[in-house]
């Protein structure tokens, strides 16, 4: 696989060459998750409206563009972090399950 055309944070380089890019991306994703989960009481537990024009593209796009496309998808998704959410199959994930859902463990 030719990685030269991929974004710098597409894969974690085992030599640590792209460590800063990986940290920047993971911090952006974490900020997005925290904003959504820590403001859960301000939104309905049910999906609201529909998301148009927020399709995840089939080809590679810039990380910033992808994060912008994720925002409306997250905002209009089921809000199982809301205390009024009643679901036995889709409970709110624990913090450790969110952190542990990575294929790597940052040191």
FIBARO-168822 format. One record per atom (N, C-alpha, C, CB): atom name; residue number from 0; x, y, z. Coordinates in nm, 3 decimals, padded with zeros to 5 digits. Glycine has a CB too. Layout:
residues N
<site site="CA" pos="NUM" east="X" north="Y" up="Z"/>
...
end
This chain:
residues 107
<site site="N" pos="0" east="00.084" north="-00.118" up="00.000"/>
<site site="CA" pos="0" east="00.000" north="00.000" up="00.000"/>
<site site="C" pos="0" east="00.088" north="00.124" up="00.000"/>
<site site="CB" pos="0" east="-00.096" north="00.000" up="00.121"/>
<site site="N" pos="1" east="00.060" north="00.215" up="-00.089"/>
<site site="CA" pos="1" east="00.135" north="00.339" up="-00.097"/>
<site site="C" pos="1" east="00.074" north="00.441" up="-00.001"/>
<site site="CB" pos="1" east="00.135" north="00.394" up="-00.243"/>
<site site="N" pos="2" east="00.144" north="00.470" up="00.108"/>
<site site="CA" pos="2" east="00.092" north="00.562" up="00.209"/>
<site site="C" pos="2" east="00.130" north="00.707" up="00.181"/>
<site site="CB" pos="2" east="00.142" north="00.522" up="00.345"/>
<site site="N" pos="3" east="00.207" north="00.732" up="00.078"/>
<site site="CA" pos="3" east="00.254" north="00.869" up="00.052"/>
<site site="C" pos="3" east="00.141" north="00.964" up="00.017"/>
<site site="CB" pos="3" east="00.356" north="00.868" up="-00.061"/>
<site site="N" pos="4" east="00.029" north="00.912" up="-00.033"/>
<site site="CA" pos="4" east="-00.083" north="01.000" up="-00.069"/>
<site site="C" pos="4" east="-00.187" north="01.011" up="00.042"/>
<site site="CB" pos="4" east="-00.148" north="00.948" up="-00.197"/>
<site site="N" pos="5" east="-00.165" north="00.946" up="00.156"/>
<site site="CA" pos="5" east="-00.259" north="00.950" up="00.267"/>
<site site="C" pos="5" east="-00.229" north="01.067" up="00.361"/>
<site site="CB" pos="5" east="-00.255" north="00.819" up="00.344"/>
<site site="N" pos="6" east="-00.330" north="01.113" up="00.436"/>
<site site="CA" pos="6" east="-00.305" north="01.218" up="00.535"/>
<site site="C" pos="6" east="-00.203" north="01.171" up="00.640"/>
<site site="CB" pos="6" east="-00.438" north="01.260" up="00.603"/>
<site site="N" pos="7" east="-00.128" north="01.263" up="00.700"/>
<site site="CA" pos="7" east="-00.023" north="01.224" up="00.796"/>
<site site="C" pos="7" east="-00.074" north="01.142" up="00.914"/>
<site site="CB" pos="7" east="00.045" north="01.347" up="00.848"/>
<site site="N" pos="8" east="-00.200" north="01.159" up="00.953"/>
<site site="CA" pos="8" east="-00.253" north="01.086" up="01.068"/>
<site site="C" pos="8" east="-00.334" north="00.963" up="01.030"/>
<site site="CB" pos="8" east="-00.337" north="01.178" up="01.151"/>
<site site="N" pos="9" east="-00.325" north="00.919" up="00.905"/>
<site site="CA" pos="9" east="-00.404" north="00.804" up="00.860"/>
<site site="C" pos="9" east="-00.364" north="00.676" up="00.933"/>
<site site="CB" pos="9" east="-00.388" north="00.786" up="00.710"/>
<site site="N" pos="10" east="-00.237" north="00.661" up="00.962"/>
<site site="CA" pos="10" east="-00.186" north="00.545" up="01.036"/>
<site site="C" pos="10" east="-00.085" north="00.595" up="01.138"/>
<site site="CB" pos="10" east="-00.120" north="00.440" up="00.939"/>
<site site="N" pos="11" east="-00.070" north="00.522" up="01.247"/>
<site site="CA" pos="11" east="00.032" north="00.557" up="01.347"/>
<site site="C" pos="11" east="00.164" north="00.498" up="01.301"/>
<site site="CB" pos="11" east="-00.007" north="00.504" up="01.489"/>
<site site="N" pos="12" east="00.261" north="00.584" up="01.281"/>
<site site="CA" pos="12" east="00.393" north="00.539" up="01.239"/>
<site site="C" pos="12" east="00.463" north="00.476" up="01.360"/>
<site site="CB" pos="12" east="00.477" north="00.658" up="01.181"/>
<site site="N" pos="13" east="00.511" north="00.351" up="01.348"/>
<site site="CA" pos="13" east="00.573" north="00.283" up="01.461"/>
<site site="C" pos="13" east="00.704" north="00.348" up="01.508"/>
<site site="CB" pos="13" east="00.599" north="00.141" up="01.425"/>
<site site="N" pos="14" east="00.759" north="00.438" up="01.427"/>
<site site="CA" pos="14" east="00.880" north="00.510" up="01.467"/>
<site site="C" pos="14" east="00.847" north="00.642" up="01.536"/>
<site site="CB" pos="14" east="00.970" north="00.536" up="01.344"/>
<site site="N" pos="15" east="00.718" north="00.675" up="01.543"/>
<site site="CA" pos="15" east="00.677" north="00.798" up="01.608"/>
<site site="C" pos="15" east="00.690" north="00.923" up="01.523"/>
<site site="CB" pos="15" east="00.756" north="00.817" up="01.731"/>
<site site="N" pos="16" east="00.711" north="00.905" up="01.393"/>
<site site="CA" pos="16" east="00.730" north="01.018" up="01.303"/>
<site site="C" pos="16" east="00.609" north="01.112" up="01.301"/>
<site site="CB" pos="16" east="00.758" north="00.967" up="01.161"/>
<site site="N" pos="17" east="00.489" north="01.055" up="01.311"/>
<site site="CA" pos="17" east="00.369" north="01.138" up="01.302"/>
<site site="C" pos="17" east="00.295" north="01.150" up="01.436"/>
<site site="CB" pos="17" east="00.275" north="01.081" up="01.198"/>
<site site="N" pos="18" east="00.367" north="01.137" up="01.544"/>
<site site="CA" pos="18" east="00.307" north="01.143" up="01.678"/>
<site site="C" pos="18" east="00.226" north="01.270" up="01.701"/>
<site site="CB" pos="18" east="00.415" north="01.131" up="01.784"/>
<site site="N" pos="19" east="00.280" north="01.384" up="01.662"/>
<site site="CA" pos="19" east="00.210" north="01.511" up="01.684"/>
<site site="C" pos="19" east="00.080" north="01.517" up="01.605"/>
<site site="CB" pos="19" east="00.300" north="01.629" up="01.646"/>
<site site="N" pos="20" east="00.080" north="01.468" up="01.482"/>
<site site="CA" pos="20" east="-00.041" north="01.468" up="01.401"/>
<site site="C" pos="20" east="-00.148" north="01.377" up="01.462"/>
<site site="CB" pos="20" east="-00.010" north="01.423" up="01.258"/>
<site site="N" pos="21" east="-00.105" north="01.261" up="01.513"/>
<site site="CA" pos="21" east="-00.198" north="01.168" up="01.578"/>
<site site="C" pos="21" east="-00.256" north="01.231" up="01.704"/>
<site site="CB" pos="21" east="-00.127" north="01.034" up="01.612"/>
<site site="N" pos="22" east="-00.172" north="01.294" up="01.785"/>
<site site="CA" pos="22" east="-00.221" north="01.359" up="01.906"/>
<site site="C" pos="22" east="-00.320" north="01.470" up="01.873"/>
<site site="CB" pos="22" east="-00.105" north="01.414" up="01.987"/>
<site site="N" pos="23" east="-00.291" north="01.548" up="01.771"/>
<site site="CA" pos="23" east="-00.380" north="01.658" up="01.732"/>
<site site="C" pos="23" east="-00.516" north="01.603" up="01.690"/>
<site site="CB" pos="23" east="-00.318" north="01.741" up="01.617"/>
<site site="N" pos="24" east="-00.515" north="01.498" up="01.607"/>
<site site="CA" pos="24" east="-00.640" north="01.439" up="01.560"/>
<site site="C" pos="24" east="-00.719" north="01.378" up="01.676"/>
<site site="CB" pos="24" east="-00.611" north="01.333" up="01.453"/>
<site site="N" pos="25" east="-00.654" north="01.303" up="01.762"/>
<site site="CA" pos="25" east="-00.726" north="01.240" up="01.873"/>
<site site="C" pos="25" east="-00.781" north="01.345" up="01.969"/>
<site site="CB" pos="25" east="-00.634" north="01.143" up="01.948"/>
<site site="N" pos="26" east="-00.710" north="01.455" up="01.987"/>
<site site="CA" pos="26" east="-00.763" north="01.563" up="02.073"/>
<site site="C" pos="26" east="-00.886" north="01.627" up="02.010"/>
<site site="CB" pos="26" east="-00.655" north="01.670" up="02.099"/>
<site site="N" pos="27" east="-00.885" north="01.644" up="01.879"/>
<site site="CA" pos="27" east="-01.002" north="01.700" up="01.810"/>
<site site="C" pos="27" east="-01.123" north="01.608" up="01.824"/>
<site site="CB" pos="27" east="-00.971" north="01.725" up="01.662"/>
<site site="N" pos="28" east="-01.102" north="01.479" up="01.807"/>
<site site="CA" pos="28" east="-01.211" north="01.383" up="01.819"/>
<site site="C" pos="28" east="-01.262" north="01.379" up="01.963"/>
<site site="CB" pos="28" east="-01.166" north="01.242" up="01.773"/>
<site site="N" pos="29" east="-01.170" north="01.380" up="02.059"/>
<site site="CA" pos="29" east="-01.210" north="01.380" up="02.200"/>
<site site="C" pos="29" east="-01.290" north="01.506" up="02.234"/>
<site site="CB" pos="29" east="-01.086" north="01.370" up="02.290"/>
<site site="N" pos="30" east="-01.247" north="01.621" up="02.185"/>
<site site="CA" pos="30" east="-01.321" north="01.745" up="02.209"/>
<site site="C" pos="30" east="-01.463" north="01.735" up="02.150"/>
<site site="CB" pos="30" east="-01.247" north="01.865" up="02.148"/>
<site site="N" pos="31" east="-01.475" north="01.676" up="02.033"/>
<site site="CA" pos="31" east="-01.606" north="01.659" up="01.970"/>
<site site="C" pos="31" east="-01.695" north="01.568" up="02.056"/>
<site site="CB" pos="31" east="-01.589" north="01.600" up="01.829"/>
<site site="N" pos="32" east="-01.641" north="01.457" up="02.102"/>
<site site="CA" pos="32" east="-01.717" north="01.366" up="02.188"/>
<site site="C" pos="32" east="-01.757" north="01.430" up="02.319"/>
<site site="CB" pos="32" east="-01.637" north="01.240" up="02.214"/>
<site site="N" pos="33" east="-01.662" north="01.499" up="02.383"/>
<site site="CA" pos="33" east="-01.693" north="01.563" up="02.511"/>
<site site="C" pos="33" east="-01.799" north="01.671" up="02.496"/>
<site site="CB" pos="33" east="-01.567" north="01.623" up="02.571"/>
<site site="N" pos="34" east="-01.793" north="01.748" up="02.389"/>
<site site="CA" pos="34" east="-01.895" north="01.851" up="02.367"/>
<site site="C" pos="34" east="-02.033" north="01.785" up="02.354"/>
<site site="CB" pos="34" east="-01.862" north="01.934" up="02.241"/>
<site site="N" pos="35" east="-02.040" north="01.677" up="02.283"/>
<site site="CA" pos="35" east="-02.168" north="01.607" up="02.263"/>
<site site="C" pos="35" east="-02.217" north="01.544" up="02.393"/>
<site site="CB" pos="35" east="-02.153" north="01.499" up="02.155"/>
<site site="N" pos="36" east="-02.130" north="01.472" up="02.462"/>
<site site="CA" pos="36" east="-02.172" north="01.397" up="02.581"/>
<site site="C" pos="36" east="-02.195" north="01.485" up="02.704"/>
<site site="CB" pos="36" east="-02.070" north="01.292" up="02.613"/>
<site site="N" pos="37" east="-02.119" north="01.592" up="02.719"/>
<site site="CA" pos="37" east="-02.135" north="01.676" up="02.838"/>
<site site="C" pos="37" east="-02.246" north="01.779" up="02.823"/>
<site site="CB" pos="37" east="-02.005" north="01.746" up="02.868"/>
<site site="N" pos="38" east="-02.307" north="01.786" up="02.705"/>
<site site="CA" pos="38" east="-02.422" north="01.875" up="02.684"/>
<site site="C" pos="38" east="-02.546" north="01.793" up="02.649"/>
<site site="CB" pos="38" east="-02.391" north="01.978" up="02.573"/>
<site site="N" pos="39" east="-02.547" north="01.668" up="02.690"/>
<site site="CA" pos="39" east="-02.655" north="01.577" up="02.651"/>
<site site="C" pos="39" east="-02.791" north="01.619" up="02.706"/>
<site site="CB" pos="39" east="-02.623" north="01.436" up="02.699"/>
<site site="N" pos="40" east="-02.792" north="01.685" up="02.820"/>
<site site="CA" pos="40" east="-02.921" north="01.724" up="02.879"/>
<site site="C" pos="40" east="-02.986" north="01.839" up="02.804"/>
<site site="CB" pos="40" east="-02.902" north="01.762" up="03.024"/>
<site site="N" pos="41" east="-02.913" north="01.905" up="02.715"/>
<site site="CA" pos="41" east="-02.970" north="02.018" up="02.640"/>
<site site="C" pos="41" east="-03.040" north="01.973" up="02.513"/>
<site site="CB" pos="41" east="-02.861" north="02.118" up="02.606"/>
<site site="N" pos="42" east="-03.030" north="01.844" up="02.479"/>
<site site="CA" pos="42" east="-03.091" north="01.790" up="02.358"/>
<site site="C" pos="42" east="-03.185" north="01.675" up="02.392"/>
<site site="CB" pos="42" east="-02.983" north="01.743" up="02.258"/>
<site site="N" pos="43" east="-03.283" north="01.656" up="02.307"/>
<site site="CA" pos="43" east="-03.377" north="01.546" up="02.323"/>
<site site="C" pos="43" east="-03.303" north="01.412" up="02.317"/>
<site site="CB" pos="43" east="-03.487" north="01.552" up="02.215"/>
<site site="N" pos="44" east="-03.354" north="01.311" up="02.390"/>
<site site="CA" pos="44" east="-03.292" north="01.178" up="02.377"/>
<site site="C" pos="44" east="-03.322" north="01.113" up="02.242"/>
<site site="CB" pos="44" east="-03.341" north="01.087" up="02.489"/>
<site site="N" pos="45" east="-03.423" north="01.161" up="02.172"/>
<site site="CA" pos="45" east="-03.461" north="01.104" up="02.043"/>
<site site="C" pos="45" east="-03.390" north="01.175" up="01.929"/>
<site site="CB" pos="45" east="-03.613" north="01.111" up="02.023"/>
<site site="N" pos="46" east="-03.368" north="01.107" up="01.819"/>
<site site="CA" pos="46" east="-03.309" north="01.174" up="01.703"/>
<site site="C" pos="46" east="-03.398" north="01.291" up="01.660"/>
<site site="CB" pos="46" east="-03.290" north="01.075" up="01.585"/>
<site site="N" pos="47" east="-03.336" north="01.402" up="01.625"/>
<site site="CA" pos="47" east="-03.410" north="01.523" up="01.589"/>
<site site="C" pos="47" east="-03.382" north="01.558" up="01.444"/>
<site site="CB" pos="47" east="-03.372" north="01.640" up="01.682"/>
<site site="N" pos="48" east="-03.488" north="01.571" up="01.366"/>
<site site="CA" pos="48" east="-03.473" north="01.613" up="01.227"/>
<site site="C" pos="48" east="-03.398" north="01.512" up="01.144"/>
<site site="CB" pos="48" east="-03.403" north="01.746" up="01.221"/>
<site site="N" pos="49" east="-03.350" north="01.559" up="01.033"/>
<site site="CA" pos="49" east="-03.272" north="01.473" up="00.944"/>
<site site="C" pos="49" east="-03.145" north="01.546" up="00.905"/>
<site site="CB" pos="49" east="-03.354" north="01.433" up="00.817"/>
<site site="N" pos="50" east="-03.047" north="01.471" up="00.870"/>
<site site="CA" pos="50" east="-02.918" north="01.527" up="00.831"/>
<site site="C" pos="50" east="-02.909" north="01.518" up="00.680"/>
<site site="CB" pos="50" east="-02.799" north="01.452" up="00.900"/>
<site site="N" pos="51" east="-02.892" north="01.633" up="00.618"/>
<site site="CA" pos="51" east="-02.878" north="01.635" up="00.473"/>
<site site="C" pos="51" east="-02.741" north="01.691" up="00.436"/>
<site site="CB" pos="51" east="-02.991" north="01.718" up="00.407"/>
<site site="N" pos="52" east="-02.678" north="01.631" up="00.339"/>
<site site="CA" pos="52" east="-02.549" north="01.678" up="00.294"/>
<site site="C" pos="52" east="-02.435" north="01.643" up="00.387"/>
<site site="CB" pos="52" east="-02.553" north="01.824" up="00.275"/>
<site site="N" pos="53" east="-02.457" north="01.552" up="00.480"/>
<site site="CA" pos="53" east="-02.352" north="01.516" up="00.575"/>
<site site="C" pos="53" east="-02.303" north="01.374" up="00.553"/>
<site site="CB" pos="53" east="-02.403" north="01.532" up="00.717"/>
<site site="N" pos="54" east="-02.317" north="01.325" up="00.434"/>
<site site="CA" pos="54" east="-02.274" north="01.189" up="00.404"/>
<site site="C" pos="54" east="-02.123" north="01.177" up="00.420"/>
<site site="CB" pos="54" east="-02.315" north="01.149" up="00.262"/>
<site site="N" pos="55" east="-02.080" north="01.065" up="00.476"/>
<site site="CA" pos="55" east="-01.938" north="01.037" up="00.486"/>
<site site="C" pos="55" east="-01.892" north="00.997" up="00.347"/>
<site site="CB" pos="55" east="-01.908" north="00.924" up="00.593"/>
<site site="N" pos="56" east="-01.793" north="01.065" up="00.292"/>
<site site="CA" pos="56" east="-01.749" north="01.038" up="00.155"/>
<site site="C" pos="56" east="-01.679" north="00.902" up="00.141"/>
<site site="CB" pos="56" east="-01.656" north="01.148" up="00.108"/>
<site site="N" pos="57" east="-01.685" north="00.848" up="00.022"/>
<site site="CA" pos="57" east="-01.620" north="00.721" up="-00.007"/>
<site site="C" pos="57" east="-01.470" north="00.738" up="-00.030"/>
<site site="CB" pos="57" east="-01.684" north="00.655" up="-00.128"/>
<site site="N" pos="58" east="-01.428" north="00.857" up="-00.068"/>
<site site="CA" pos="58" east="-01.287" north="00.881" up="-00.092"/>
<site site="C" pos="58" east="-01.230" north="00.969" up="00.020"/>
<site site="CB" pos="58" east="-01.264" north="00.948" up="-00.231"/>
<site site="N" pos="59" east="-01.102" north="00.974" up="00.027"/>
<site site="CA" pos="59" east="-01.032" north="01.048" up="00.132"/>
<site site="C" pos="59" east="-01.057" north="01.198" up="00.122"/>
<site site="CB" pos="59" east="-00.881" north="01.020" up="00.125"/>
<site site="N" pos="60" east="-01.081" north="01.261" up="00.238"/>
<site site="CA" pos="60" east="-01.093" north="01.407" up="00.246"/>
<site site="C" pos="60" east="-01.009" north="01.454" up="00.364"/>
<site site="CB" pos="60" east="-01.243" north="01.452" up="00.261"/>
<site site="N" pos="61" east="-00.988" north="01.582" up="00.375"/>
<site site="CA" pos="61" east="-00.909" north="01.638" up="00.485"/>
<site site="C" pos="61" east="-00.978" north="01.607" up="00.618"/>
<site site="CB" pos="61" east="-00.891" north="01.791" up="00.467"/>
<site site="N" pos="62" east="-00.896" north="01.587" up="00.722"/>
<site site="CA" pos="62" east="-00.949" north="01.554" up="00.855"/>
<site site="C" pos="62" east="-01.046" north="01.660" up="00.904"/>
<site site="CB" pos="62" east="-00.834" north="01.539" up="00.955"/>
<site site="N" pos="63" east="-01.014" north="01.787" up="00.882"/>
<site site="CA" pos="63" east="-01.102" north="01.895" up="00.928"/>
<site site="C" pos="63" east="-01.238" north="01.887" up="00.859"/>
<site site="CB" pos="63" east="-01.036" north="02.032" up="00.900"/>
<site site="N" pos="64" east="-01.238" north="01.854" up="00.730"/>
<site site="CA" pos="64" east="-01.363" north="01.841" up="00.656"/>
<site site="C" pos="64" east="-01.445" north="01.722" up="00.707"/>
<site site="CB" pos="64" east="-01.336" north="01.825" up="00.506"/>
<site site="N" pos="65" east="-01.376" north="01.613" up="00.738"/>
<site site="CA" pos="65" east="-01.446" north="01.495" up="00.791"/>
<site site="C" pos="65" east="-01.508" north="01.526" up="00.926"/>
<site site="CB" pos="65" east="-01.350" north="01.376" up="00.802"/>
<site site="N" pos="66" east="-01.434" north="01.593" up="01.014"/>
<site site="CA" pos="66" east="-01.488" north="01.628" up="01.145"/>
<site site="C" pos="66" east="-01.609" north="01.721" up="01.131"/>
<site site="CB" pos="66" east="-01.380" north="01.695" up="01.231"/>
<site site="N" pos="67" east="-01.604" north="01.812" up="01.036"/>
<site site="CA" pos="67" east="-01.718" north="01.901" up="01.012"/>
<site site="C" pos="67" east="-01.840" north="01.822" up="00.962"/>
<site site="CB" pos="67" east="-01.681" north="02.010" up="00.910"/>
<site site="N" pos="68" east="-01.817" north="01.719" up="00.882"/>
<site site="CA" pos="68" east="-01.928" north="01.636" up="00.834"/>
<site site="C" pos="68" east="-01.986" north="01.551" up="00.948"/>
<site site="CB" pos="68" east="-01.880" north="01.545" up="00.720"/>
<site site="N" pos="69" east="-01.903" north="01.517" up="01.048"/>
<site site="CA" pos="69" east="-01.951" north="01.437" up="01.161"/>
<site site="C" pos="69" east="-02.038" north="01.517" up="01.257"/>
<site site="CB" pos="69" east="-01.833" north="01.379" up="01.236"/>
<site site="N" pos="70" east="-02.012" north="01.647" up="01.271"/>
<site site="CA" pos="70" east="-02.086" north="01.728" up="01.369"/>
<site site="C" pos="70" east="-02.238" north="01.720" up="01.352"/>
<site site="CB" pos="70" east="-02.043" north="01.873" up="01.357"/>
<site site="N" pos="71" east="-02.293" north="01.744" up="01.232"/>
<site site="CA" pos="71" east="-02.439" north="01.735" up="01.221"/>
<site site="C" pos="71" east="-02.491" north="01.592" up="01.236"/>
<site site="CB" pos="71" east="-02.484" north="01.791" up="01.086"/>
<site site="N" pos="72" east="-02.411" north="01.494" up="01.199"/>
<site site="CA" pos="72" east="-02.454" north="01.354" up="01.217"/>
<site site="C" pos="72" east="-02.468" north="01.325" up="01.365"/>
<site site="CB" pos="72" east="-02.353" north="01.255" up="01.150"/>
<site site="N" pos="73" east="-02.370" north="01.365" up="01.443"/>
<site site="CA" pos="73" east="-02.374" north="01.343" up="01.588"/>
<site site="C" pos="73" east="-02.489" north="01.423" up="01.650"/>
<site site="CB" pos="73" east="-02.239" north="01.383" up="01.653"/>
<site site="N" pos="74" east="-02.504" north="01.548" up="01.609"/>
<site site="CA" pos="74" east="-02.607" north="01.635" up="01.667"/>
<site site="C" pos="74" east="-02.747" north="01.582" up="01.643"/>
<site site="CB" pos="74" east="-02.594" north="01.774" up="01.610"/>
<site site="N" pos="75" east="-02.770" north="01.509" up="01.533"/>
<site site="CA" pos="75" east="-02.903" north="01.460" up="01.500"/>
<site site="C" pos="75" east="-02.921" north="01.311" up="01.533"/>
<site site="CB" pos="75" east="-02.930" north="01.483" up="01.353"/>
<site site="N" pos="76" east="-02.823" north="01.252" up="01.597"/>
<site site="CA" pos="76" east="-02.831" north="01.109" up="01.631"/>
<site site="C" pos="76" east="-02.908" north="01.088" up="01.761"/>
<site site="CB" pos="76" east="-02.691" north="01.049" up="01.642"/>
<site site="N" pos="77" east="-02.938" north="00.962" up="01.789"/>
<site site="CA" pos="77" east="-03.001" north="00.928" up="01.916"/>
<site site="C" pos="77" east="-02.909" north="00.973" up="02.028"/>
<site site="CB" pos="77" east="-03.032" north="00.775" up="01.925"/>
<site site="N" pos="78" east="-02.966" north="01.033" up="02.129"/>
<site site="CA" pos="78" east="-02.888" north="01.090" up="02.240"/>
<site site="C" pos="78" east="-02.902" north="01.000" up="02.363"/>
<site site="CB" pos="78" east="-02.935" north="01.235" up="02.272"/>
<site site="N" pos="79" east="-02.831" north="00.889" up="02.363"/>
<site site="CA" pos="79" east="-02.844" north="00.796" up="02.476"/>
<site site="C" pos="79" east="-02.770" north="00.843" up="02.600"/>
<site site="CB" pos="79" east="-02.794" north="00.660" up="02.436"/>
<site site="N" pos="80" east="-02.703" north="00.959" up="02.594"/>
<site site="CA" pos="80" east="-02.639" north="01.015" up="02.713"/>
<site site="C" pos="80" east="-02.738" north="01.102" up="02.793"/>
<site site="CB" pos="80" east="-02.516" north="01.098" up="02.674"/>
<site site="N" pos="81" east="-02.854" north="01.134" up="02.734"/>
<site site="CA" pos="81" east="-02.955" north="01.213" up="02.803"/>
<site site="C" pos="81" east="-03.015" north="01.130" up="02.915"/>
<site site="CB" pos="81" east="-03.065" north="01.263" up="02.704"/>
<site site="N" pos="82" east="-03.030" north="01.186" up="03.036"/>
<site site="CA" pos="82" east="-03.089" north="01.109" up="03.147"/>
<site site="C" pos="82" east="-03.230" north="01.058" up="03.118"/>
<site site="CB" pos="82" east="-03.092" north="01.194" up="03.272"/>
<site site="N" pos="83" east="-03.301" north="01.120" up="03.022"/>
<site site="CA" pos="83" east="-03.435" north="01.077" up="02.987"/>
<site site="C" pos="83" east="-03.439" north="00.964" up="02.886"/>
<site site="CB" pos="83" east="-03.512" north="01.192" up="02.935"/>
<site site="N" pos="84" east="-03.323" north="00.922" up="02.837"/>
<site site="CA" pos="84" east="-03.317" north="00.813" up="02.739"/>
<site site="C" pos="84" east="-03.353" north="00.683" up="02.808"/>
<site site="CB" pos="84" east="-03.176" north="00.803" up="02.672"/>
<site site="N" pos="85" east="-03.447" north="00.609" up="02.749"/>
<site site="CA" pos="85" east="-03.487" north="00.480" up="02.806"/>
<site site="C" pos="85" east="-03.459" north="00.373" up="02.702"/>
<site site="CB" pos="85" east="-03.638" north="00.480" up="02.849"/>
<site site="N" pos="86" east="-03.349" north="00.308" up="02.717"/>
<site site="CA" pos="86" east="-03.314" north="00.202" up="02.623"/>
<site site="C" pos="86" east="-03.232" north="00.097" up="02.694"/>
<site site="CB" pos="86" east="-03.237" north="00.258" up="02.503"/>
<site site="N" pos="87" east="-03.271" north="-00.025" up="02.679"/>
<site site="CA" pos="87" east="-03.197" north="-00.132" up="02.744"/>
<site site="C" pos="87" east="-03.091" north="-00.193" up="02.653"/>
<site site="CB" pos="87" east="-03.292" north="-00.240" up="02.791"/>
<site site="N" pos="88" east="-03.098" north="-00.167" up="02.524"/>
<site site="CA" pos="88" east="-03.000" north="-00.224" up="02.432"/>
<site site="C" pos="88" east="-02.891" north="-00.125" up="02.394"/>
<site site="CB" pos="88" east="-03.070" north="-00.273" up="02.307"/>
<site site="N" pos="89" east="-02.919" north="00.003" up="02.402"/>
<site site="CA" pos="89" east="-02.824" north="00.107" up="02.361"/>
<site site="C" pos="89" east="-02.791" north="00.199" up="02.478"/>
<site site="CB" pos="89" east="-02.881" north="00.190" up="02.243"/>
<site site="N" pos="90" east="-02.736" north="00.144" up="02.581"/>
<site site="CA" pos="90" east="-02.705" north="00.226" up="02.698"/>
<site site="C" pos="90" east="-02.584" north="00.315" up="02.671"/>
<site site="CB" pos="90" east="-02.679" north="00.137" up="02.820"/>
<site site="N" pos="91" east="-02.568" north="00.417" up="02.754"/>
<site site="CA" pos="91" east="-02.454" north="00.509" up="02.741"/>
<site site="C" pos="91" east="-02.325" north="00.432" up="02.771"/>
<site site="CB" pos="91" east="-02.470" north="00.632" up="02.837"/>
<site site="N" pos="92" east="-02.224" north="00.449" up="02.687"/>
<site site="CA" pos="92" east="-02.097" north="00.378" up="02.712"/>
<site site="C" pos="92" east="-02.024" north="00.438" up="02.833"/>
<site site="CB" pos="92" east="-02.006" north="00.383" up="02.587"/>
<site site="N" pos="93" east="-01.949" north="00.355" up="02.901"/>
<site site="CA" pos="93" east="-01.865" north="00.405" up="03.009"/>
<site site="C" pos="93" east="-01.745" north="00.477" up="02.949"/>
<site site="CB" pos="93" east="-01.819" north="00.289" up="03.102"/>
<site site="N" pos="94" east="-01.683" north="00.561" up="03.029"/>
<site site="CA" pos="94" east="-01.566" north="00.635" up="02.981"/>
<site site="C" pos="94" east="-01.456" north="00.539" up="02.936"/>
<site site="CB" pos="94" east="-01.512" north="00.728" up="03.091"/>
<site site="N" pos="95" east="-01.432" north="00.435" up="03.014"/>
<site site="CA" pos="95" east="-01.326" north="00.340" up="02.979"/>
<site site="C" pos="95" east="-01.358" north="00.263" up="02.852"/>
<site site="CB" pos="95" east="-01.302" north="00.243" up="03.094"/>
<site site="N" pos="96" east="-01.486" north="00.238" up="02.825"/>
<site site="CA" pos="96" east="-01.519" north="00.167" up="02.700"/>
<site site="C" pos="96" east="-01.494" north="00.257" up="02.579"/>
<site site="CB" pos="96" east="-01.665" north="00.118" up="02.702"/>
<site site="N" pos="97" east="-01.514" north="00.389" up="02.596"/>
<site site="CA" pos="97" east="-01.485" north="00.483" up="02.487"/>
<site site="C" pos="97" east="-01.334" north="00.487" up="02.464"/>
<site site="CB" pos="97" east="-01.540" north="00.625" up="02.519"/>
<site site="N" pos="98" east="-01.259" north="00.500" up="02.571"/>
<site site="CA" pos="98" east="-01.113" north="00.506" up="02.560"/>
<site site="C" pos="98" east="-01.058" north="00.373" up="02.507"/>
<site site="CB" pos="98" east="-01.049" north="00.540" up="02.696"/>
<site site="N" pos="99" east="-01.114" north="00.263" up="02.553"/>
<site site="CA" pos="99" east="-01.066" north="00.132" up="02.514"/>
<site site="C" pos="99" east="-01.110" north="00.087" up="02.376"/>
<site site="CB" pos="99" east="-01.110" north="00.032" up="02.612"/>
<site site="N" pos="100" east="-01.192" north="00.167" up="02.310"/>
<site site="CA" pos="100" east="-01.243" north="00.129" up="02.179"/>
<site site="C" pos="100" east="-01.143" north="00.159" up="02.068"/>
<site site="CB" pos="100" east="-01.373" north="00.200" up="02.151"/>
<site site="N" pos="101" east="-01.021" north="00.186" up="02.104"/>
<site site="CA" pos="101" east="-00.915" north="00.212" up="02.007"/>
<site site="C" pos="101" east="-00.838" north="00.083" up="01.984"/>
<site site="CB" pos="101" east="-00.821" north="00.326" up="02.054"/>
<site site="N" pos="102" east="-00.776" north="00.076" up="01.871"/>
<site site="CA" pos="102" east="-00.695" north="-00.041" up="01.837"/>
<site site="C" pos="102" east="-00.551" north="-00.025" up="01.888"/>
<site site="CB" pos="102" east="-00.695" north="-00.065" up="01.685"/>
<site site="N" pos="103" east="-00.529" north="00.082" up="01.958"/>
<site site="CA" pos="103" east="-00.395" north="00.108" up="02.012"/>
<site site="C" pos="103" east="-00.409" north="00.169" up="02.150"/>
<site site="CB" pos="103" east="-00.314" north="00.201" up="01.918"/>
<site site="N" pos="104" east="-00.304" north="00.163" up="02.227"/>
<site site="CA" pos="104" east="-00.300" north="00.227" up="02.358"/>
<site site="C" pos="104" east="-00.188" north="00.329" up="02.360"/>
<site site="CB" pos="104" east="-00.281" north="00.122" up="02.470"/>
<site site="N" pos="105" east="-00.224" north="00.459" up="02.359"/>
<site site="CA" pos="105" east="-00.118" north="00.561" up="02.365"/>
<site site="C" pos="105" east="-00.041" north="00.548" up="02.496"/>
<site site="CB" pos="105" east="-00.178" north="00.705" up="02.350"/>
<site site="N" pos="106" east="00.087" north="00.571" up="02.489"/>
<site site="CA" pos="106" east="00.170" north="00.564" up="02.610"/>
<site site="C" pos="106" east="00.196" north="00.701" up="02.664"/>
<site site="CB" pos="106" east="00.304" north="00.493" up="02.582"/>
end
